[in-house]
Amino acid sequence: MDDREQSVQHFLDLIKKSHRGKFKVYIGMIAGVGKSYRMLQEAHELLENGVDVQIGYIETHGRAGTEAMLQGLPVIPRRKIFYKGKELEEMDTDAIIRIHPEIVIVDELAHTNVEGSLNEKRWQDVMTLLDEGINVISAINIQHIESVNEEVQEITGIEVKERVPDSVLQEADEVVNIDLTAEELITRLKAGKIYRPEKIQTALDNFFRTENILQLRELALKEVALRVEKKVENEVVMGVAVGLRHEKFMAC
């Protein structure tokens, strides 16, 4: 490819990027910190400001507060799939593209779709929506990010199978950490706000041990700080933020 062709291709890439949807990701240290709740809260705020926002997929896990927050929001019906004799539900990516809301909420970024779906992973569905010019707000727990998987396994003793490549997080225009102290999280767990009563003690004895939570929290804070730092560096290089001071920060 000669210089002229490269110049044309670069211009086409810029046009494609300008038409691409914006991508916001909430990162949490562990289940139950409030990612889904915060996304729904944001959806209400957007709706009140006249923005066309719809729910593509939300997972309430039966949590009363999250289910209550879902009330009054426009929801795109899920697609029903029969698999091995069972009726299952998946996000209807085709319907979202057809309806084409300005912003769509897509929970559980690391989810593996039922066999026979358009894409194997939900993060691939999200990339498809972004390519269609639809803005996406999504969420993920730190243990599902590929690059920290080994550290998570060392901390918890559990290998997390559902993982999202770091390249997906690099696509995010905004990354936000949903943070709680270990004490606040355990209080929520004991109050039945995360799991059903019969699962609480098992969670406390395993994934939700205080030392696990503290280390996972540190990983989540580091991940978000890294994403913010890289975004600043990229914007400075691209001339978007000329004169911006390069700063690092620590969150405690």
Legacy VTK file of the C-alpha trace (Angstrom):
# vtk DataFile Version 3.0
C-alpha trace
ASCII
DATASET POLYDATA
POINTS 252 float
0.000 0.000 0.000
1.508 3.341 -1.071
1.357 6.627 0.869
-1.773 7.812 -0.962
-3.660 4.588 -0.205
-2.508 4.738 3.410
-3.768 8.305 3.683
-7.167 7.335 2.258
-7.431 4.328 4.580
-6.489 6.464 7.571
-9.220 8.954 6.681
-11.792 6.147 6.309
-10.732 4.743 9.680
-11.246 8.167 11.266
-14.753 8.389 9.766
-15.597 4.894 11.004
-14.329 5.731 14.483
-16.356 8.945 14.604
-19.517 6.938 13.831
-18.718 4.305 16.438
-20.676 4.309 19.685
-19.128 5.433 22.969
-18.372 2.738 25.532
-18.583 3.120 29.317
-17.657 0.300 31.691
-18.294 -0.026 35.413
-15.729 -2.230 37.157
-16.337 -3.842 40.537
-14.084 -5.835 42.842
-16.692 -8.568 43.440
-20.380 -9.428 43.008
-22.809 -7.277 44.966
-20.936 -3.955 45.036
-23.769 -2.258 43.117
-22.743 -2.132 39.432
-26.164 -3.091 38.044
-27.899 -0.741 40.484
-25.643 2.151 39.441
-26.250 1.500 35.728
-30.011 1.558 36.286
-29.675 4.709 38.383
-27.779 6.323 35.515
-30.436 5.140 33.050
-33.133 6.930 35.091
-31.040 10.117 35.131
-30.520 9.942 31.352
-34.201 9.242 30.727
-35.205 12.235 32.865
-32.920 14.367 30.674
-34.654 13.259 27.497
-32.029 10.762 26.357
-33.229 7.654 24.468
-31.794 5.007 26.798
-33.054 1.415 26.900
-32.204 -1.750 28.802
-30.628 -4.337 26.505
-29.898 -6.773 29.320
-29.833 -6.443 33.088
-29.272 -9.173 35.669
-30.980 -8.397 38.991
-30.063 -11.726 40.672
-33.352 -11.363 42.533
-32.064 -8.376 44.514
-35.033 -6.286 45.639
-33.257 -2.922 45.335
-32.069 -3.651 41.792
-35.488 -4.926 40.696
-37.143 -1.805 42.103
-34.688 0.401 40.210
-35.653 -1.362 36.960
-39.227 -0.082 37.238
-40.109 2.687 34.780
-37.250 1.980 32.375
-37.844 0.853 28.757
-36.633 -2.729 28.345
-35.893 -4.424 25.021
-37.354 -7.965 25.313
-34.853 -10.798 25.490
-34.580 -13.447 22.796
-35.861 -16.891 23.779
-33.710 -19.845 22.755
-34.477 -23.547 23.174
-31.307 -25.380 24.148
-31.120 -29.015 25.295
-34.837 -29.058 26.020
-34.844 -25.842 28.048
-36.088 -22.373 27.192
-33.292 -19.867 27.865
-33.103 -16.113 27.409
-30.317 -14.073 25.849
-29.871 -10.437 24.945
-31.515 -9.734 21.574
-28.652 -7.995 19.771
-30.546 -7.856 16.448
-33.533 -6.165 18.130
-31.256 -3.574 19.771
-29.698 -2.773 16.394
-33.153 -2.494 14.804
-34.549 -0.246 17.576
-31.228 1.647 17.693
-31.508 3.501 21.020
-29.042 6.302 21.676
-27.718 4.414 24.719
-28.220 0.789 25.731
-27.477 -0.804 29.117
-25.786 -4.208 28.797
-24.988 -6.060 32.029
-22.629 -9.030 32.570
-19.971 -8.186 29.951
-18.151 -11.521 30.525
-21.255 -13.663 29.927
-21.003 -16.655 27.550
-23.955 -16.817 25.159
-26.009 -19.948 24.557
-24.751 -22.122 21.720
-26.224 -20.969 18.407
-26.138 -17.261 19.290
-24.758 -14.680 16.864
-21.601 -14.317 18.978
-20.012 -16.634 21.530
-19.517 -13.871 24.130
-21.562 -10.871 25.221
-18.542 -8.580 24.909
-18.561 -9.460 21.196
-22.238 -8.423 21.060
-21.212 -5.113 22.641
-18.511 -4.575 20.003
-21.183 -5.192 17.341
-23.485 -2.584 18.934
-20.647 -0.042 19.104
-19.873 -0.643 15.416
-23.538 0.133 14.714
-23.114 3.535 16.365
-25.005 2.630 19.559
-23.544 3.899 22.834
-23.147 1.168 25.452
-22.919 1.199 29.252
-21.760 -2.125 30.657
-20.260 -3.723 33.773
-17.710 -6.347 34.785
-16.094 -7.708 37.936
-12.309 -7.555 38.192
-11.951 -11.369 38.254
-13.262 -11.590 34.687
-10.490 -9.445 33.158
-7.941 -11.630 31.365
-4.710 -9.960 32.529
-5.507 -10.262 36.256
-6.957 -13.785 36.088
-3.872 -15.478 37.531
-3.693 -12.980 40.414
-7.375 -13.580 41.179
-6.756 -17.332 41.220
-3.867 -16.875 43.662
-6.051 -14.700 45.926
-9.226 -16.795 45.883
-8.050 -20.272 44.873
-10.725 -20.220 42.156
-10.096 -20.233 38.405
-12.601 -17.944 36.693
-13.516 -19.421 33.313
-15.458 -16.501 31.817
-12.880 -13.892 30.853
-12.814 -10.709 28.796
-9.674 -9.741 26.809
-7.912 -6.578 27.927
-8.334 -5.236 24.395
-12.068 -4.854 25.140
-11.336 -2.624 28.143
-8.932 -0.622 25.981
-11.917 0.224 23.751
-13.707 1.884 26.673
-14.074 5.666 26.503
-14.803 5.783 30.230
-14.030 3.326 33.046
-15.608 3.809 36.476
-14.864 1.911 39.676
-17.768 0.977 41.959
-16.083 0.813 45.336
-17.085 -0.375 48.796
-15.055 -1.137 51.893
-14.811 -4.780 52.966
-16.967 -3.965 55.995
-19.710 -2.380 53.870
-19.725 -5.320 51.469
-19.921 -7.951 54.232
-22.735 -5.973 55.884
-24.644 -6.043 52.575
-24.017 -9.775 52.259
-25.200 -10.559 55.817
-28.308 -8.413 55.235
-29.294 -10.641 52.311
-28.755 -7.930 49.706
-26.401 -10.031 47.557
-27.323 -13.723 47.913
-30.241 -15.743 49.253
-30.011 -16.626 52.993
-28.875 -20.224 52.398
-25.846 -19.026 50.379
-24.590 -16.329 52.769
-22.417 -18.440 55.071
-20.814 -20.300 52.151
-19.933 -16.950 50.553
-18.453 -15.644 53.836
-16.325 -18.785 54.170
-15.014 -18.626 50.613
-14.951 -15.766 48.078
-16.130 -13.113 50.548
-13.395 -13.549 53.161
-12.117 -10.127 54.265
-8.556 -10.766 53.028
-9.911 -11.759 49.588
-12.081 -8.652 49.369
-9.202 -6.329 50.288
-6.905 -7.813 47.638
-9.621 -7.831 44.959
-10.435 -4.228 45.852
-6.788 -3.287 45.349
-6.781 -5.012 41.937
-9.927 -3.147 40.864
-8.543 0.237 41.945
-5.270 -0.440 40.111
-7.107 -1.521 36.957
-9.227 1.623 36.805
-6.203 3.838 37.530
-4.310 2.100 34.711
-7.169 2.658 32.241
-7.439 6.353 33.180
-3.678 6.816 32.828
-3.612 5.175 29.386
-6.529 7.290 28.208
-4.749 10.482 29.284
-1.581 9.351 27.473
-3.522 8.560 24.287
-5.330 11.896 24.294
-2.082 13.795 24.805
-0.463 11.910 21.913
-3.466 12.619 19.666
-3.338 16.302 20.523
-6.764 16.274 22.144
-5.449 17.461 25.463
-2.539 19.716 24.610
-1.037 21.293 27.713
-2.700 18.748 30.050
-0.460 17.905 32.969
0.361 14.201 33.332
-0.518 13.141 36.836
-0.794 9.859 38.688
-3.129 9.247 41.598
-3.700 6.709 44.307
-7.076 5.793 45.746
-7.239 4.576 49.325
LINES 1 253
252 0 1 2 3 4 5 6 7 8 9 10 11 12 13 14 15 16 17 18 19 20 21 22 23 24 25 26 27 28 29 30 31 32 33 34 35 36 37 38 39 40 41 42 43 44 45 46 47 48 49 50 51 52 53 54 55 56 57 58 59 60 61 62 63 64 65 66 67 68 69 70 71 72 73 74 75 76 77 78 79 80 81 82 83 84 85 86 87 88 89 90 91 92 93 94 95 96 97 98 99 100 101 102 103 104 105 106 107 108 109 110 111 112 113 114 115 116 117 118 119 120 121 122 123 124 125 126 127 128 129 130 131 132 133 134 135 136 137 138 139 140 141 142 143 144 145 146 147 148 149 150 151 152 153 154 155 156 157 158 159 160 161 162 163 164 165 166 167 168 169 170 171 172 173 174 175 176 177 178 179 180 181 182 183 184 185 186 187 188 189 190 191 192 193 194 195 196 197 198 199 200 201 202 203 204 205 206 207 208 209 210 211 212 213 214 215 216 217 218 219 220 221 222 223 224 225 226 227 228 229 230 231 232 233 234 235 236 237 238 239 240 241 242 243 244 245 246 247 248 249 250 251
